[in-house]
């Protein structure tokens, strides 16, 4: 969800104003997904590298996450949203961890849409963590080295209970993965747009979905030729 800061700066506003508007955009598109029958949405909200931003901005983002959970949880729960968080949550403020845990517990059985938020998330860290856990199982004699396969690794990723994403949308003209779901996106379709995230409205989302629908997803295979 790129471009919050640039959106605010271009309007002569502080960067935090862009993050506020970006949160409104995310809320609107979550409702879009629910209305249009999309069963899962994952948002990259804060990366492991984002700690290097100015401390005032980081502190604001942590407070914004917490406030949004407190304010929006009841509504999302009523609308059948299941909330999950992926990443190293132990590094987050304790009060935020508490709100995250409460939101995941309260919405665990909801089925309208699975909304996953990546916070303090880095895919290389995630894969390294999974490899370490698998190695420990082998070392303890609970798993043989020959039994290690993709399925075993996936069981130790943060996303073990979600399907691989079908579509990645990246806004604001950025055209890289930036350490996001590197394992999970092996066959994900990618869509890049110059629109800044706070301006990424329903129409922009619709255009991304139309582009996705035109893709020919072969997953490395060749479709059988049909003879006349």
Secondary structure as GFF3:
##gff-version 3
##sequence-region A 1 228
A	DSSP	alpha_helix	4	9	.	.	.	ID=ss1
A	DSSP	alpha_helix	15	36	.	.	.	ID=ss2
A	DSSP	beta_strand	40	47	.	.	.	ID=ss3
A	DSSP	three_ten_helix	48	52	.	.	.	ID=ss4
A	DSSP	alpha_helix	55	78	.	.	.	ID=ss5
A	DSSP	beta_strand	81	86	.	.	.	ID=ss6
A	DSSP	three_ten_helix	89	91	.	.	.	ID=ss7
A	DSSP	alpha_helix	94	106	.	.	.	ID=ss8
A	DSSP	beta_strand	113	121	.	.	.	ID=ss9
A	DSSP	alpha_helix	123	139	.	.	.	ID=ss10
A	DSSP	three_ten_helix	145	147	.	.	.	ID=ss11
A	DSSP	alpha_helix	150	155	.	.	.	ID=ss12
A	DSSP	beta_strand	167	170	.	.	.	ID=ss13
A	DSSP	beta_strand	189	192	.	.	.	ID=ss14
A	DSSP	three_ten_helix	197	199	.	.	.	ID=ss15
A	DSSP	alpha_helix	202	213	.	.	.	ID=ss16
###
